[in-house]
């Protein structure tokens, strides 16, 4: 366990450096530190690298700074370039500013050469080095971005990631963030009352803070006031000023609560609405699995215990394991309970058990390509952990039978498998 945590810390250190590289001197795929963390992933298949945050996984797998900047341009939220390389930087949301800076530096490097970038960072004036004014450079950068294509759905995600107030534009930002962190820890420890009081203080400072509103709804759930929780979630879901990500989180949780009380029509409608907007492969797969619980009463108890949880308690891993075992016995041709039990075994580092469960899941019916791909991927990872080339080859065959997912996962998995065969 300590080794796993050390490996996770090593990956996060590399990713932090990669984020700095993408913002300061390089762009796109040319991130040596990102290559380093990919090597760590490949060399340590048993490490809990799926615990990386969404931001860390985004940096590791998904769109480049140039692609995100293209999305910002389309949304009309791409800041003037000169403001990014001056004190105006502090007037922009940090995520937006660092991303655009990385994309612009990459464009300068590709357009004018490495030496110009080096001289610029040595203190020379970029307009003097390029014989182009800042407005001309801005126009050239924007023209280059317009030549890039991105998925339509990425626009909503870009708006959620980057269309937010800058530090100087928020009210009491440090106090609010500190209170939210403390409230989150209290809620995780079961101190619902303490978390509720702190979140009410946050909302007194900024009543539109979406994450605080969502956490406040969770407090109401834990306190047994589901009606208040639903009202708060509905308020976020319908708030056009909230980020798309926050609104989707609220809608999905409303779907969860509907599933718990047996309103499958509402649950299905809400899950389908969120799935139509989501890009992330893992999130879409979770929605696929939840929708099995909508369609099948026989699987619902297990899936609610594992992924949704009762309003007062949240997910219950022990209850979920019992229900998954009953489900697997009751329907021996269904591979989903075996897949979910395999995920639980893999999380605990029980690789022999996980490999057996993933093999069983792949030999049975699974709900859709995303779940089948993940079962195959996990079979490869478990095989690597066990130094079992036959298991790796078996997982890779199952993976290859499905269409590849978006992003770099196909390349990464094949690189991992090659090291283990």
N, C-alpha and C positions, 0 to 999 in steps of 0.2 A: 504493500500500500504506500509506504513512504517513497519507494522507487517510482511508483506511478505519479505521485504528487510532484516529485522532483522533475520528472519528464514533462509533466503539464506546465510546471513553472518555466522550464527551459523553452518550451514552445511559445509560451506567452512572452518571454523575453525576446525571442526572435521576432515575433509578430509586432511587438512594440517598436523594434528597430526597423522592421519593414514599413510600418506606417510612417515613421520619420523619413525613411528613404523616399517613399512615394510622395511625401509632401515637400521635400527639400531639394533632392537632386536628380531623381530618376522617376520614370513613369511607366505605366503599362505593366508588361510582364517582366521588365528588367529590374527585379528586386532580389538581390542576392540573399537578403535575410529571409524573404519568403521561400526561396529555394532551400534555405537551411532548415526551416521548420517542416517543409515537405519531406526533407530527408529524415528528420526526426520521426515524423509520422510513419514513414516506411520502415525505419529501423526499430521502432518500438510498437509493433502492432497491438500489443496487449495494454498499452497505455490508454487512459480514459480521455482521448483527444476529442471525443464528441462533447466533452464538457466545456469546450471553448464557447465564448459568448457569440451572439449573432454577429456583432461587429468584427470579432476575430475571424469567424468563419467566412464572413463577407470578404475580408481582406485576403484570406487564404485561397478562396475558391472562385469568387464571383467577378463582377464587372470591374474594369479598370477605372482609374481616376478620369481618363478621357471619356469613357462611356457615361459615367455619372455626370460629368460636366456637360456632355451632350444633352442629357436629360434635363439638367438645370436650364440650359439654353432654351430648350423647347418649352419649359414651364415659365420662362421669363424671370427666373430667379438667379441667373448667372451674374455675379457682381462684376463691376468694371475691374479690369485686371490691375490697373495702377493702384486701386484701393487695397488690393490683396498684398502688395509689396510696399506698404507704408503703414503709418499708424492707423489707417482706416481698417486694417486687418482686425482690430479689436471691436470694430462695429459690426462684424459679421459673425454668424454662428460658426463655431470653431470647426465642426465637421465639414461645413461647406467651404470655408476658407482654405483649410489644409488640402482638401480634395482638388479644388480648382488650382491651387498653387502647384501641386504635383503634376497635374495635367499640363499646365502652362509651361513649366520648366521642361517637361518632356517635349513639348512642341518647339520650344526655343532650341533645344538640343538637336532635334531632328532637322530643323529649318536652317539654323545658323552654325551648328557644329559644337562639339564638346568644348573647344577652346573658348568660345564666347561665354558659355556657361561658367567655366572656370574663372574667367576674367571678371564676369559679373559678380560672382560670389567672392571674388577678391576685392570688391569695392568699386569697380568701374560702373559707369552708367550704362544701362542696357540700351536706351535710345542712341547713345553715342556709339556703342559697339556695333549696333545693327543699322545705323543711319535711318532709323524709323522712329517716329514719335510714339508715345504710349497709345494714343488713339489708333494709329496705324497698326501697332502690334496687337491691340485688342481686336481690331477688325480681322486681321489675318488669323488669329487664334479662333475666332468665332467661325470664320469661313472653313477652317480645317475641321472644326467640330461638326459642322453641318454635313460633312461628307461621311460621317459615321452613322451607322444604323443601330437602333436599339429596339427591344421589344416594346410594344405599346404599354404592356402592363408595368414596365419598369418606370414609367412616368409617375404613376401613383406612389410607387415605393420611393422614388427620388423625392417626391414632395414630402412624404412622411419623414424621410431621413434629414432633409436639408432645409425645409421651409419652416424654420423655427426662429425665435428671437435670439439675438446675440446676447452675450453676457451683460453688456451695458443696457440692453433693452428689457431685461427681466427685473422684476421687483424682488428685492432681498434674495438674490439667487443662492448665495452660499448658505444662508439660514434655512431656506426652504429645502435645499438638497440635503443638508445635515439632518433635518427633522424627518425627511422621507426615508433616509437610510436607517435611522433609529426606529421609525415606525415599522419598517419592513422586518427588522430583526425581532422586534417585539411580537409581531404577528406570527413569524416563524416559530417563536418560542411559546406561543399560545397565550400571550398577553394581549387579548383582543381589546380590552378596555383601554390599556395604555396606548396601543396603536391608534385606536379610534380618537382619543383625545389629541394626540399629536397631529393626526391627519386633519382634524377639524381646525387646528391652529394653522396648518399649511394652507388650507382652503380659505381661511380668513385673510391670509396674505395674498393669495392668488386663487380666486375661485374657479379659474379656467384651467388649472393645472390638471391635465388629463390623467397622468399616472397616479396622482393623489386621489382623484375621483374614482379611478378603478380600484385602488387599494381600499378606499373607504367603502366601496360596495362589498369587497371581500370581508371587511369587518362586520358589516351588517349580516352577511351570510353566516359567519361564525357565531354571531350573537343570536341567531335564530330568526332574524327579521328578513325573510326572503322577499317579502313585498317591497321593502325599502331597497334591498339590493337590486331587484329588478328595475325599480324606478330610477336608481342612480345609473345603472348600466344603460338603460334606454336613453337617459339624458346625454350620456357620452356618445352613444351610437348615432343619435340624431343631430349632434352638434356639428354644424358645417365648419366651425372654426377649429375643431380638434383635428389632429393628424389622422390620416387614413389608417395608419397602423393602430392607433388608439381606438378608433371607431370599429375596426375589425375585431380587436380584442374584446370589446364590449359585446359586439354581435355574437361572437363565438361563445362567450360565456353565457349569454342569454340562451343560446342553443343548448349549452350544457345543462342549464337549469331546466329547460323544457324536457330534455331527455330524462333527467332524474324523475320528474313528475309524470312521465309517460306521454307527454304531448309530442309524439313523433313527427307530426306534420310541421309544427313550428321548428323543431330541432332540425329536420331535413332542410327546410327553407333557409334557415340561418346558416347552416354549414355550407350549403350550396352557394349562397351569396358570397361568403368569405372565400371559398375555394375559387370562385371566378376571378378574384382579384389578387390572390396570393401567387408569388413567384417561387418561394422557397420550397425545394423538394421535400425537406423533412416535414415542414408544416402541412403541405398538401397530403403527405402520407398519413400523418396523424388524423387529418380530416377524413381521409378514406376509411381509416379504421373506425373512427367514431360513427361514420355513416353505416357501417355494418351493424352497430348497436341500434341504429334507428330501424333498419330493415328486419332485424332478427331479434325477437324477444328472448330466444334461447341464449344469445350471447350478451345481452344487455347488462346483466348484473356484473359480469366480469369486466366489461369495458368501462362501465360507470365507476367501479371500484378502482380500476387502474388509471384511467385518464381523466375522469371528471371529478369524482368524489362527492360525497354527501355535502350539502351546504355547510353544515356545522363542523365537519371534520376535514374535508378535502380528501384527496386520493388516499387509499389504504392498501399498501403493498401486500400485507399478509392476507387480507380478505381477497384481494385480486388473485393471488396465487392459488388460493383454495377454489375460487370460482373458475379460474382457467383450467385447473385440473379436472373439475367436474365437466366443463365444456368439452375438453379433449376426450374424456371417456364417453360422454354422451354422443359425440359426433366424430368418430374416428377418421372420417374422410376430410375433415376441415383442418387445414394446416395453420390457420391463424392463431389458435391458442398455443400451438407449439412454437410458432415464431415469437409470440409475446413472452412466453416462458424462456425462450432462448435469449431474448434481449435482457431479461432480468438476470439470467445466469452469467451472461457476458459482462454485465455491469459489475457483478461481484467477482469477476475474474475466474469463474468456474468454466474454463474453456472446454474441457472434455464434454461436460454436460451441454454447454452451449452448442458445440459442434454437432452433437447427436440431435439436439432439438431442431437446429436449422436444417440438417439433412432431412429429418422427418417432415418439416414444414414444406420443403421444396418438393417432396414426393407426393404432396397432397394439394388440395385446392387452396389457392390464396387469392385475396380480393384485389386484383388489378396489378398493373405492371410496377407501380412504385413499391408496393409491398414485396413483390417477387424480387425486384432488383435489390432491395435492402436485405432480404433473407439471403440472397446469393452473396452479397458483399460481406455480410456478417459471417457467412460460412468461410469465405476466404480469410478474413481476419482471424477467426478461431483456428483455422488450419495453420496459419502462420504462427500463432501463439503456441500451438502444439508441435510445431516443426513437422507437420503432417502434409507432405506434398500431394497425397491423394485427395485429401479434403480440400486443399487449395485448388487443385485442378477441377474438382467437382463443382466448387463454388463458382469458379471462373466460367465453366461451361454453362451453368445456369444464368450467370450474368450476361454472357454473350448471346443467349437466346432472347433477351429482351432488347428493345431499342435503348440506346445510351441516354442517360439523363443529361439535362443541360449543365453547362459549366465544365470543369476539369475532372470530374469524378471518374470518368472512364479511364483517362490517362493515369490518374493517381492509383486507381485500383490495379490496373495492369502492371504498373511499375512495382507496386507492393507484391503482387503475385509473382512477378519475375524474380524477385529477391528470395522468395520462399520455395520456389519449385526446384 
